[in-house]
Amino acid sequence: MATEDDVRRAALALPGVTERPSWGQPAWFAATLMARIWKDGVLTVKTEEREALAGTAPETYFWTPHHERSPQLVLVRLDRIDVEELGELLEESYGIAGGRRR
């Protein structure tokens, strides 16, 4: 089970990532937004695998009609994901958001 603190640690460990509020929630930015707390216990990240993730683990990954128009966004229930998988998702989102590896 991952927490918001786990998100913060993993996101800020990536080069150049900053944290600031977005829509009143904690958010992490590379060149652009890479992750944001959507509501308590739910994280929004960017992925190229949204359909596959939601298809194999719909109890963990989902989206709302609002997110339908953004095919790279997926919502993640943090209490359903382990810290290692969270880190992998954040690394992918970091790359999509324009993050630069050292």
Phi, psi and omega in degrees: 000128179261159179233172175300323177297324176295319177301310181303310181300312183293319181293313183288347175284345179278141185302128173079001181285137176237158177244135173201161181292147172219121183054036176077010181236155175299137180217154182235136187236136166262244171288326175226181179302130178245334180198149179206142171290125181275312172204173183310123176081004181230128181248143172257129175225166176262140179207154173270357188244027186306309182299316181294316180298310181293330179289327182265336181217065183295342176285344180254315187246134180199178171209164181253170175305326177300324182275352183304322183283356179241085189295350177267354182267135174225145175265141184233123174282111186297329181285358181247006184231145177270166186296323180297313179295322176302314179300319178296318178298317180294323176296318177296314180298322177303313179296319179294324182280005176091017178294151182243125175284148177285000000 
